[in-house]
Amino acid sequence: MTPSNGHQHEHPLRVAVLAGGRSSEHEVSLSSGRAVREGLIAAGHDVLWVEISREGEWHCDGEPLSPTPGRGLLGADVAFPALHGPFGEDGTIQGMLETLDVPYVGSGVAASAVSLDKVLFKELMRGAGVPQVDFVGLSATESAGAGEVPGAGAGAGVLERLGLPVFVKPAHLGSSVGIVKVEAPDELAPAIEQAFAHDERVIVEAAARGQEVECAVLEAPRAEQPLASPLGEIVFGGQFYDYEAKYSPGGMQLIVPARISPAAERRARELALQAFAVAGCHGLARVDFFVDGEEVLLNELNTMPGFTPTSVYAKLIEAAGVQYPDLVERLCRVALERHRRLAALRR
């Protein structure tokens, strides 16, 4: 592969790509990490492969790795945490990289934590007046405090507010892991109980009509306005956009541009940038919507969307004119710039 032409005037970077991790999305992360590694090599950079086991152990080139706070990470200029879900996208790895004093790609601790918690994120968006799918958040600790089995007493009030069907999701998992579609009242409590087996917080969402569309947001260097990509429409064969549809070749079709009105597209891109700003995100995000005619409802925001060959984010950014090697390099350059800016503020 030949180096990307976009940044030949800038020195090559030494990038630590972090992949694997402790979440149920371990294999997806390995695929994302490999694609990121190949993109960075194509852009002319030196890549260190840091694989995190399912037990949380770090290895580089097969050797155990024990990072020391304040000492950096293998002499890397920047880290690219291609990690999804808990222990990767929820602020924990971001906090560790902060203590190592290593610039890293993506959102910081607070934005990562808020965005992965579907209940907290939706409450934040509601406070900002962002239109979204109606929802109810449930907590296992509140159920335990009331002496209930999680899920057992949640039914009537939830369905009275949201109607049927609803989607029951663990609050902190991504890649559509653990989602159940509930179409009858007696299915709700078992679905909630099943979700609590994955997480201590659960969200129940009303079903939304219309098309599922997604927008990729990419932070620009030098504090310019972030890029909001053309919208992509997700077309899939099952009842909803589940794990198999996301990661199986041919499981979904991405249509770019989405088959929606120009006004709805403008609205979605505006809302994507608003959600990115309100959540305090950095670097990148994929923002998902439901579009029904002219109505645009926010679904969720991913701070580290998949970078696998079948993932949507890179395809949408490519539709905006940014090739994959330039994308991963730009994310690293933006991370370095942010680290320098924060270091100056903390003196």
Secondary structure, 3 states (H helix, E strand, C coil): CCCCCCCCCCCCCEEEEEEECCCCCHHHHHHHHHHHHHHHHHCCCEEEEEEECCCCCEEECCEECCCCCCCCCCCCCEEEECCCCCCCCCCHHHHHHHHHCCCECCCCHHHHHHHHCHHHHHHHHHHCCCCECCEEEEEHHHHHHCCCCCCCCCHHHHHHHHCCCEEEEECCCCCCCCCEEECCHHHHHHHHHHHHCCCCEEEEEECCCCEEEEEEEECCHHHCCCEECCCEEEEECCCCCCHHHHHCCCCEEEECCCCCCHHHHHHHHHHHHHHHHHCCCCCEEEEEEEEECCEEEEEEEECCCCCCCCCHHHHHHHHCCCCHHHHHHHHHHHHHHHHHHHHHHCC
